Amino acid sequence: MKTIIAIAVLLATGLAQAHSGGLDRQGCHHNRKTGGYHCH
């Protein structure tokens, strides 16, 4: 069970850092591919 939890935590961490990009003062940035704008 501990192994499953450890794997889940590692996968979640990888997904959380899936993209790079500069953030503005509000912690947000534009997605140039889709034209979207989102915050972290």
Buried (B, 14 or more C-beta within 10 A) or exposed (E): EEEEEEEEEEEEEEEEEEEEEEEEEEEEBEEEEEEEEEEE
